[in-house]
Each structure stands twice: as structure tokens, then as C-alpha cells.
Amino acid sequence: MKPKMKLFVWDCVLVDYTSGMMFAVAPTIEEARAELLKKCSYIPDSDLNQQPEILDLSEPAAFVCWGGG
């Protein structure tokens, strides 16, 4: 049986001029962090170690992220 996937959302991370967001779909937070590092070779430990919002993908979810300047 496949493990249940979850959506992990890190907000207010990867700050340059403004903050960014990171998303990963995985069964565990450890696997989510590993997937992020596959896509981006450098993520500050302070960002990667933050506790993300965790959403069970068996429930509907929506996100809105306004741009800014």
C-alpha cells in the first residue's frame, strides 16, 4: 500500500528582497525536505528547519499568494 501523501508548505522563507515559499508533496517531513534539496541545491538551514504547514491531500485545499513590491 502506498503511503498517504501530504502537502508541506513553508511560508516566509528564501528571503531576498521579499520572502518566498516552498512546497513539497511527500509522506513525511524528512522526505519533503529531501525533495526540496533535489530541486534547489542551496536552502538555508534556518528556512529548511522551520515547521511547515502540513496538509493531508485527502482533503480539498487552496492557496493564495499575492505578489508585491
PDB file of N, CA, C and O in Angstrom:
ATOM      1  N   MET A   1       0.836  -1.181   0.000  1.00  0.00           N
ATOM      2  CA  MET A   1       0.000   0.000   0.000  1.00  0.00           C
ATOM      3  C   MET A   1       0.884   1.250   0.000  1.00  0.00           C
ATOM      4  O   MET A   1       1.845   1.342   0.764  1.00  0.00           O
ATOM      5  N   LYS A   2       0.554   2.190  -0.848  1.00  0.00           N
ATOM      6  CA  LYS A   2       1.308   3.440  -0.939  1.00  0.00           C
ATOM      7  C   LYS A   2       1.058   4.295   0.301  1.00  0.00           C
ATOM      8  O   LYS A   2      -0.058   4.328   0.819  1.00  0.00           O
ATOM      9  N   PRO A   3       2.095   4.986   0.778  1.00  0.00           N
ATOM     10  CA  PRO A   3       1.881   5.879   1.923  1.00  0.00           C
ATOM     11  C   PRO A   3       1.027   7.081   1.515  1.00  0.00           C
ATOM     12  O   PRO A   3       1.055   7.507   0.361  1.00  0.00           O
ATOM     13  N   LYS A   4       0.277   7.618   2.459  1.00  0.00           N
ATOM     14  CA  LYS A   4      -0.547   8.796   2.183  1.00  0.00           C
ATOM     15  C   LYS A   4       0.348  10.011   2.019  1.00  0.00           C
ATOM     16  O   LYS A   4       1.224  10.278   2.841  1.00  0.00           O
ATOM     17  N   MET A   5       0.111  10.729   0.955  1.00  0.00           N
ATOM     18  CA  MET A   5       0.900  11.919   0.679  1.00  0.00           C
ATOM     19  C   MET A   5       0.308  13.128   1.392  1.00  0.00           C
ATOM     20  O   MET A   5      -0.899  13.228   1.608  1.00  0.00           O
ATOM     21  N   LYS A   6       1.201  14.037   1.745  1.00  0.00           N
ATOM     22  CA  LYS A   6       0.828  15.279   2.398  1.00  0.00           C
ATOM     23  C   LYS A   6       1.494  16.424   1.646  1.00  0.00           C
ATOM     24  O   LYS A   6       2.527  16.250   1.000  1.00  0.00           O
ATOM     25  N   LEU A   7       0.885  17.584   1.745  1.00  0.00           N
ATOM     26  CA  LEU A   7       1.469  18.783   1.165  1.00  0.00           C
ATOM     27  C   LEU A   7       2.112  19.578   2.297  1.00  0.00           C
ATOM     28  O   LEU A   7       1.456  19.917   3.281  1.00  0.00           O
ATOM     29  N   PHE A   8       3.399  19.870   2.145  1.00  0.00           N
ATOM     30  CA  PHE A   8       4.149  20.639   3.128  1.00  0.00           C
ATOM     31  C   PHE A   8       4.378  22.035   2.544  1.00  0.00           C
ATOM     32  O   PHE A   8       4.869  22.173   1.424  1.00  0.00           O
ATOM     33  N   VAL A   9       4.021  23.056   3.303  1.00  0.00           N
ATOM     34  CA  VAL A   9       4.105  24.440   2.836  1.00  0.00           C
ATOM     35  C   VAL A   9       4.947  25.257   3.812  1.00  0.00           C
ATOM     36  O   VAL A   9       4.608  25.387   4.988  1.00  0.00           O
ATOM     37  N   TRP A  10       6.037  25.800   3.309  1.00  0.00           N
ATOM     38  CA  TRP A  10       6.869  26.717   4.084  1.00  0.00           C
ATOM     39  C   TRP A  10       6.622  28.110   3.539  1.00  0.00           C
ATOM     40  O   TRP A  10       6.765  28.350   2.340  1.00  0.00           O
ATOM     41  N   ASP A  11       6.253  29.024   4.416  1.00  0.00           N
ATOM     42  CA  ASP A  11       5.976  30.403   4.023  1.00  0.00           C
ATOM     43  C   ASP A  11       7.015  31.329   4.660  1.00  0.00           C
ATOM     44  O   ASP A  11       7.598  31.001   5.694  1.00  0.00           O
ATOM     45  N   CYS A  12       7.236  32.460   4.047  1.00  0.00           N
ATOM     46  CA  CYS A  12       8.194  33.475   4.552  1.00  0.00           C
ATOM     47  C   CYS A  12       9.605  32.901   4.646  1.00  0.00           C
ATOM     48  O   CYS A  12      10.281  33.061   5.662  1.00  0.00           O
ATOM     49  N   VAL A  13      10.040  32.236   3.589  1.00  0.00           N
ATOM     50  CA  VAL A  13      11.373  31.649   3.522  1.00  0.00           C
ATOM     51  C   VAL A  13      12.080  32.151   2.260  1.00  0.00           C
ATOM     52  O   VAL A  13      11.488  32.869   1.454  1.00  0.00           O
ATOM     53  N   LEU A  14      13.338  31.772   2.097  1.00  0.00           N
ATOM     54  CA  LEU A  14      14.129  32.136   0.908  1.00  0.00           C
ATOM     55  C   LEU A  14      14.080  33.639   0.656  1.00  0.00           C
ATOM     56  O   LEU A  14      13.878  34.087  -0.473  1.00  0.00           O
ATOM     57  N   VAL A  15      14.266  34.403   1.719  1.00  0.00           N
ATOM     58  CA  VAL A  15      14.140  35.855   1.633  1.00  0.00           C
ATOM     59  C   VAL A  15      15.313  36.452   0.869  1.00  0.00           C
ATOM     60  O   VAL A  15      16.476  36.190   1.176  1.00  0.00           O
ATOM     61  N   ASP A  16      14.981  37.258  -0.130  1.00  0.00           N
ATOM     62  CA  ASP A  16      15.966  38.068  -0.842  1.00  0.00           C
ATOM     63  C   ASP A  16      15.489  39.498  -0.641  1.00  0.00           C
ATOM     64  O   ASP A  16      15.801  40.098   0.388  1.00  0.00           O
ATOM     65  N   TYR A  17      14.755  40.058  -1.572  1.00  0.00           N
ATOM     66  CA  TYR A  17      14.141  41.372  -1.364  1.00  0.00           C
ATOM     67  C   TYR A  17      12.810  41.180  -0.642  1.00  0.00           C
ATOM     68  O   TYR A  17      12.455  41.948   0.253  1.00  0.00           O
ATOM     69  N   THR A  18      12.082  40.142  -1.046  1.00  0.00           N
ATOM     70  CA  THR A  18      10.839  39.764  -0.365  1.00  0.00           C
ATOM     71  C   THR A  18      10.924  38.283  -0.039  1.00  0.00           C
ATOM     72  O   THR A  18      11.824  37.588  -0.510  1.00  0.00           O
ATOM     73  N   SER A  19       9.985  37.799   0.767  1.00  0.00           N
ATOM     74  CA  SER A  19      10.021  36.390   1.160  1.00  0.00           C
ATOM     75  C   SER A  19       9.433  35.494   0.077  1.00  0.00           C
ATOM     76  O   SER A  19       8.643  35.932  -0.760  1.00  0.00           O
ATOM     77  N   GLY A  20       9.838  34.238   0.115  1.00  0.00           N
ATOM     78  CA  GLY A  20       9.343  33.255  -0.841  1.00  0.00           C
ATOM     79  C   GLY A  20       8.587  32.148  -0.131  1.00  0.00           C
ATOM     80  O   GLY A  20       8.326  32.218   1.070  1.00  0.00           O
ATOM     81  N   MET A  21       8.243  31.127  -0.898  1.00  0.00           N
ATOM     82  CA  MET A  21       7.527  29.969  -0.377  1.00  0.00           C
ATOM     83  C   MET A  21       8.170  28.712  -0.937  1.00  0.00           C
ATOM     84  O   MET A  21       8.772  28.736  -2.011  1.00  0.00           O
ATOM     85  N   MET A  22       8.040  27.621  -0.208  1.00  0.00           N
ATOM     86  CA  MET A  22       8.484  26.318  -0.697  1.00  0.00           C
ATOM     87  C   MET A  22       7.324  25.339  -0.488  1.00  0.00           C
ATOM     88  O   MET A  22       6.607  25.409   0.510  1.00  0.00           O
ATOM     89  N   PHE A  23       7.158  24.439  -1.437  1.00  0.00           N
ATOM     90  CA  PHE A  23       6.125  23.410  -1.368  1.00  0.00           C
ATOM     91  C   PHE A  23       6.754  22.059  -1.665  1.00  0.00           C
ATOM     92  O   PHE A  23       7.659  21.963  -2.494  1.00  0.00           O
ATOM     93  N   ALA A  24       6.289  21.030  -1.002  1.00  0.00           N
ATOM     94  CA  ALA A  24       6.724  19.670  -1.318  1.00  0.00           C
ATOM     95  C   ALA A  24       5.576  18.710  -1.019  1.00  0.00           C
ATOM     96  O   ALA A  24       4.826  18.901  -0.062  1.00  0.00           O
ATOM     97  N   VAL A  25       5.452  17.687  -1.844  1.00  0.00           N
ATOM     98  CA  VAL A  25       4.481  16.616  -1.620  1.00  0.00           C
ATOM     99  C   VAL A  25       5.268  15.361  -1.287  1.00  0.00           C
ATOM    100  O   VAL A  25       6.109  14.913  -2.066  1.00  0.00           O
ATOM    101  N   ALA A  26       4.986  14.803  -0.123  1.00  0.00           N
ATOM    102  CA  ALA A  26       5.711  13.623   0.355  1.00  0.00           C
ATOM    103  C   ALA A  26       4.933  13.017   1.521  1.00  0.00           C
ATOM    104  O   ALA A  26       4.041  13.664   2.070  1.00  0.00           O
ATOM    105  N   PRO A  27       5.260  11.790   1.901  1.00  0.00           N
ATOM    106  CA  PRO A  27       4.569  11.187   3.044  1.00  0.00           C
ATOM    107  C   PRO A  27       5.086  11.681   4.397  1.00  0.00           C
ATOM    108  O   PRO A  27       4.351  11.644   5.384  1.00  0.00           O
ATOM    109  N   THR A  28       6.352  12.150   4.459  1.00  0.00           N
ATOM    110  CA  THR A  28       6.926  12.606   5.732  1.00  0.00           C
ATOM    111  C   THR A  28       7.655  13.925   5.527  1.00  0.00           C
ATOM    112  O   THR A  28       8.002  14.290   4.404  1.00  0.00           O
ATOM    113  N   ILE A  29       7.879  14.626   6.618  1.00  0.00           N
ATOM    114  CA  ILE A  29       8.593  15.901   6.535  1.00  0.00           C
ATOM    115  C   ILE A  29      10.045  15.687   6.103  1.00  0.00           C
ATOM    116  O   ILE A  29      10.610  16.518   5.391  1.00  0.00           O
ATOM    117  N   GLU A  30      10.644  14.585   6.527  1.00  0.00           N
ATOM    118  CA  GLU A  30      12.026  14.303   6.128  1.00  0.00           C
ATOM    119  C   GLU A  30      12.125  14.116   4.619  1.00  0.00           C
ATOM    120  O   GLU A  30      13.051  14.619   3.983  1.00  0.00           O
ATOM    121  N   GLU A  31      11.168  13.392   4.052  1.00  0.00           N
ATOM    122  CA  GLU A  31      11.170  13.184   2.599  1.00  0.00           C
ATOM    123  C   GLU A  31      10.838  14.476   1.866  1.00  0.00           C
ATOM    124  O   GLU A  31      11.351  14.717   0.773  1.00  0.00           O
ATOM    125  N   ALA A  32       9.992  15.304   2.450  1.00  0.00           N
ATOM    126  CA  ALA A  32       9.666  16.595   1.838  1.00  0.00           C
ATOM    127  C   ALA A  32      10.916  17.466   1.761  1.00  0.00           C
ATOM    128  O   ALA A  32      11.190  18.074   0.726  1.00  0.00           O
ATOM    129  N   ARG A  33      11.671  17.525   2.849  1.00  0.00           N
ATOM    130  CA  ARG A  33      12.904  18.312   2.852  1.00  0.00           C
ATOM    131  C   ARG A  33      13.917  17.769   1.838  1.00  0.00           C
ATOM    132  O   ARG A  33      14.602  18.544   1.171  1.00  0.00           O
ATOM    133  N   ALA A  34      14.011  16.464   1.723  1.00  0.00           N
ATOM    134  CA  ALA A  34      14.925  15.848   0.753  1.00  0.00           C
ATOM    135  C   ALA A  34      14.512  16.209  -0.680  1.00  0.00           C
ATOM    136  O   ALA A  34      15.370  16.477  -1.521  1.00  0.00           O
ATOM    137  N   GLU A  35      13.216  16.217  -0.957  1.00  0.00           N
ATOM    138  CA  GLU A  35      12.735  16.580  -2.295  1.00  0.00           C
ATOM    139  C   GLU A  35      13.055  18.041  -2.613  1.00  0.00           C
ATOM    140  O   GLU A  35      13.431  18.369  -3.739  1.00  0.00           O
ATOM    141  N   LEU A  36      12.903  18.914  -1.618  1.00  0.00           N
ATOM    142  CA  LEU A  36      13.239  20.326  -1.833  1.00  0.00           C
ATOM    143  C   LEU A  36      14.713  20.481  -2.206  1.00  0.00           C
ATOM    144  O   LEU A  36      15.059  21.252  -3.101  1.00  0.00           O
ATOM    145  N   LEU A  37      15.570  19.747  -1.515  1.00  0.00           N
ATOM    146  CA  LEU A  37      17.005  19.849  -1.801  1.00  0.00           C
ATOM    147  C   LEU A  37      17.375  19.274  -3.163  1.00  0.00           C
ATOM    148  O   LEU A  37      18.419  19.626  -3.712  1.00  0.00           O
ATOM    149  N   LYS A  38      16.546  18.402  -3.718  1.00  0.00           N
ATOM    150  CA  LYS A  38      16.776  17.913  -5.086  1.00  0.00           C
ATOM    151  C   LYS A  38      16.511  19.018  -6.105  1.00  0.00           C
ATOM    152  O   LYS A  38      17.155  19.072  -7.152  1.00  0.00           O
ATOM    153  N   LYS A  39      15.557  19.901  -5.792  1.00  0.00           N
ATOM    154  CA  LYS A  39      15.180  20.978  -6.724  1.00  0.00           C
ATOM    155  C   LYS A  39      16.034  22.228  -6.560  1.00  0.00           C
ATOM    156  O   LYS A  39      16.256  22.970  -7.516  1.00  0.00           O
ATOM    157  N   CYS A  40      16.507  22.451  -5.343  1.00  0.00           N
ATOM    158  CA  CYS A  40      17.275  23.662  -5.045  1.00  0.00           C
ATOM    159  C   CYS A  40      18.459  23.244  -4.181  1.00  0.00           C
ATOM    160  O   CYS A  40      18.285  22.887  -3.016  1.00  0.00           O
ATOM    161  N   SER A  41      19.640  23.288  -4.739  1.00  0.00           N
ATOM    162  CA  SER A  41      20.811  22.767  -4.025  1.00  0.00           C
ATOM    163  C   SER A  41      21.181  23.581  -2.790  1.00  0.00           C
ATOM    164  O   SER A  41      21.870  23.077  -1.903  1.00  0.00           O
ATOM    165  N   TYR A  42      20.731  24.833  -2.724  1.00  0.00           N
ATOM    166  CA  TYR A  42      21.031  25.635  -1.539  1.00  0.00           C
ATOM    167  C   TYR A  42      19.741  26.190  -0.946  1.00  0.00           C
ATOM    168  O   TYR A  42      19.065  27.016  -1.558  1.00  0.00           O
ATOM    169  N   ILE A  43      19.417  25.729   0.241  1.00  0.00           N
ATOM    170  CA  ILE A  43      18.321  26.282   1.037  1.00  0.00           C
ATOM    171  C   ILE A  43      18.901  26.506   2.422  1.00  0.00           C
ATOM    172  O   ILE A  43      19.410  25.567   3.034  1.00  0.00           O
ATOM    173  N   PRO A  44      18.835  27.739   2.934  1.00  0.00           N
ATOM    174  CA  PRO A  44      19.392  27.987   4.268  1.00  0.00           C
ATOM    175  C   PRO A  44      18.785  27.042   5.312  1.00  0.00           C
ATOM    176  O   PRO A  44      17.581  26.785   5.307  1.00  0.00           O
ATOM    177  N   ASP A  45      19.633  26.533   6.202  1.00  0.00           N
ATOM    178  CA  ASP A  45      19.147  25.635   7.257  1.00  0.00           C
ATOM    179  C   ASP A  45      18.028  26.272   8.069  1.00  0.00           C
ATOM    180  O   ASP A  45      17.093  25.589   8.485  1.00  0.00           O
ATOM    181  N   SER A  46      18.123  27.583   8.295  1.00  0.00           N
ATOM    182  CA  SER A  46      17.093  28.264   9.081  1.00  0.00           C
ATOM    183  C   SER A  46      15.730  28.199   8.401  1.00  0.00           C
ATOM    184  O   SER A  46      14.702  28.190   9.078  1.00  0.00           O
ATOM    185  N   ASP A  47      15.710  28.153   7.075  1.00  0.00           N
ATOM    186  CA  ASP A  47      14.447  28.014   6.338  1.00  0.00           C
ATOM    187  C   ASP A  47      13.994  26.556   6.313  1.00  0.00           C
ATOM    188  O   ASP A  47      12.830  26.251   6.570  1.00  0.00           O
ATOM    189  N   LEU A  48      14.924  25.667   6.001  1.00  0.00           N
ATOM    190  CA  LEU A  48      14.582  24.255   5.867  1.00  0.00           C
ATOM    191  C   LEU A  48      14.130  23.648   7.194  1.00  0.00           C
ATOM    192  O   LEU A  48      13.320  22.721   7.208  1.00  0.00           O
ATOM    193  N   ASN A  49      14.641  24.158   8.289  1.00  0.00           N
ATOM    194  CA  ASN A  49      14.305  23.613   9.604  1.00  0.00           C
ATOM    195  C   ASN A  49      13.033  24.203  10.207  1.00  0.00           C
ATOM    196  O   ASN A  49      12.594  23.761  11.269  1.00  0.00           O
ATOM    197  N   GLN A  50      12.441  25.185   9.550  1.00  0.00           N
ATOM    198  CA  GLN A  50      11.166  25.720  10.043  1.00  0.00           C
ATOM    199  C   GLN A  50      10.091  24.650   9.970  1.00  0.00           C
ATOM    200  O   GLN A  50      10.148  23.755   9.126  1.00  0.00           O
ATOM    201  N   GLN A  51       9.119  24.747  10.852  1.00  0.00           N
ATOM    202  CA  GLN A  51       7.986  23.818  10.818  1.00  0.00           C
ATOM    203  C   GLN A  51       7.015  24.274   9.729  1.00  0.00           C
ATOM    204  O   GLN A  51       6.476  25.377   9.821  1.00  0.00           O
ATOM    205  N   PRO A  52       6.780  23.463   8.709  1.00  0.00           N
ATOM    206  CA  PRO A  52       5.857  23.860   7.650  1.00  0.00           C
ATOM    207  C   PRO A  52       4.411  23.610   8.057  1.00  0.00           C
ATOM    208  O   PRO A  52       4.133  22.887   9.014  1.00  0.00           O
ATOM    209  N   GLU A  53       3.507  24.218   7.315  1.00  0.00           N
ATOM    210  CA  GLU A  53       2.096  23.843   7.412  1.00  0.00           C
ATOM    211  C   GLU A  53       1.972  22.497   6.705  1.00  0.00           C
ATOM    212  O   GLU A  53       2.543  22.310   5.631  1.00  0.00           O
ATOM    213  N   ILE A  54       1.245  21.573   7.286  1.00  0.00           N
ATOM    214  CA  ILE A  54       1.120  20.233   6.708  1.00  0.00           C
ATOM    215  C   ILE A  54      -0.351  19.969   6.398  1.00  0.00           C
ATOM    216  O   ILE A  54      -1.213  20.059   7.272  1.00  0.00           O
ATOM    217  N   LEU A  55      -0.614  19.642   5.137  1.00  0.00           N
ATOM    218  CA  LEU A  55      -1.984  19.383   4.705  1.00  0.00           C
ATOM    219  C   LEU A  55      -2.112  17.960   4.178  1.00  0.00           C
ATOM    220  O   LEU A  55      -1.307  17.509   3.363  1.00  0.00           O
ATOM    221  N   ASP A  56      -3.121  17.275   4.651  1.00  0.00           N
ATOM    222  CA  ASP A  56      -3.439  15.931   4.181  1.00  0.00           C
ATOM    223  C   ASP A  56      -4.105  16.073   2.813  1.00  0.00           C
ATOM    224  O   ASP A  56      -5.095  16.791   2.678  1.00  0.00           O
ATOM    225  N   LEU A  57      -3.576  15.404   1.815  1.00  0.00           N
ATOM    226  CA  LEU A  57      -4.106  15.563   0.454  1.00  0.00           C
ATOM    227  C   LEU A  57      -5.424  14.835   0.221  1.00  0.00           C
ATOM    228  O   LEU A  57      -5.934  14.830  -0.900  1.00  0.00           O
ATOM    229  N   SER A  58      -5.978  14.223   1.257  1.00  0.00           N
ATOM    230  CA  SER A  58      -7.298  13.605   1.094  1.00  0.00           C
ATOM    231  C   SER A  58      -8.404  14.646   1.258  1.00  0.00           C
ATOM    232  O   SER A  58      -9.578  14.341   1.046  1.00  0.00           O
ATOM    233  N   GLU A  59      -8.033  15.884   1.638  1.00  0.00           N
ATOM    234  CA  GLU A  59      -8.987  16.976   1.817  1.00  0.00           C
ATOM    235  C   GLU A  59      -8.696  18.077   0.803  1.00  0.00           C
ATOM    236  O   GLU A  59      -7.538  18.308   0.455  1.00  0.00           O
ATOM    237  N   PRO A  60      -9.747  18.764   0.321  1.00  0.00           N
ATOM    238  CA  PRO A  60      -9.506  19.886  -0.588  1.00  0.00           C
ATOM    239  C   PRO A  60      -8.702  20.992   0.109  1.00  0.00           C
ATOM    240  O   PRO A  60      -8.815  21.189   1.319  1.00  0.00           O
ATOM    241  N   ALA A  61      -7.905  21.695  -0.663  1.00  0.00           N
ATOM    242  CA  ALA A  61      -7.111  22.799  -0.118  1.00  0.00           C
ATOM    243  C   ALA A  61      -6.921  23.845  -1.206  1.00  0.00           C
ATOM    244  O   ALA A  61      -6.955  23.533  -2.396  1.00  0.00           O
ATOM    245  N   ALA A  62      -6.721  25.079  -0.787  1.00  0.00           N
ATOM    246  CA  ALA A  62      -6.466  26.162  -1.747  1.00  0.00           C
ATOM    247  C   ALA A  62      -5.448  27.106  -1.132  1.00  0.00           C
ATOM    248  O   ALA A  62      -5.325  27.194   0.090  1.00  0.00           O
ATOM    249  N   PHE A  63      -4.716  27.814  -1.990  1.00  0.00           N
ATOM    250  CA  PHE A  63      -3.712  28.768  -1.551  1.00  0.00           C
ATOM    251  C   PHE A  63      -3.819  30.026  -2.391  1.00  0.00           C
ATOM    252  O   PHE A  63      -4.164  29.977  -3.571  1.00  0.00           O
ATOM    253  N   VAL A  64      -3.522  31.137  -1.772  1.00  0.00           N
ATOM    254  CA  VAL A  64      -3.445  32.415  -2.476  1.00  0.00           C
ATOM    255  C   VAL A  64      -2.169  33.102  -2.009  1.00  0.00           C
ATOM    256  O   VAL A  64      -1.898  33.180  -0.811  1.00  0.00           O
ATOM    257  N   CYS A  65      -1.398  33.593  -2.951  1.00  0.00           N
ATOM    258  CA  CYS A  65      -0.163  34.297  -2.607  1.00  0.00           C
ATOM    259  C   CYS A  65      -0.088  35.554  -3.482  1.00  0.00           C
ATOM    260  O   CYS A  65       0.207  35.478  -4.674  1.00  0.00           O
ATOM    261  N   TRP A  66      -0.353  36.684  -2.879  1.00  0.00           N
ATOM    262  CA  TRP A  66      -0.299  37.953  -3.621  1.00  0.00           C
ATOM    263  C   TRP A  66       1.143  38.305  -3.932  1.00  0.00           C
ATOM    264  O   TRP A  66       2.050  38.016  -3.151  1.00  0.00           O
ATOM    265  N   GLY A  67       1.342  38.924  -5.067  1.00  0.00           N
ATOM    266  CA  GLY A  67       2.648  39.460  -5.399  1.00  0.00           C
ATOM    267  C   GLY A  67       2.824  40.804  -4.704  1.00  0.00           C
ATOM    268  O   GLY A  67       1.864  41.370  -4.180  1.00  0.00           O
ATOM    269  N   GLY A  68       3.994  41.286  -4.701  1.00  0.00           N
ATOM    270  CA  GLY A  68       4.221  42.575  -4.035  1.00  0.00           C
ATOM    271  C   GLY A  68       5.500  43.204  -4.501  1.00  0.00           C
ATOM    272  O   GLY A  68       6.277  42.615  -5.252  1.00  0.00           O
ATOM    273  N   GLY A  69       5.693  44.365  -4.059  1.00  0.00           N
ATOM    274  CA  GLY A  69       6.901  45.057  -4.443  1.00  0.00           C
ATOM    275  C   GLY A  69       7.308  46.048  -3.414  1.00  0.00           C
ATOM    276  O   GLY A  69       8.319  46.730  -3.580  1.00  0.00           O
TER     277      GLY A  69
END
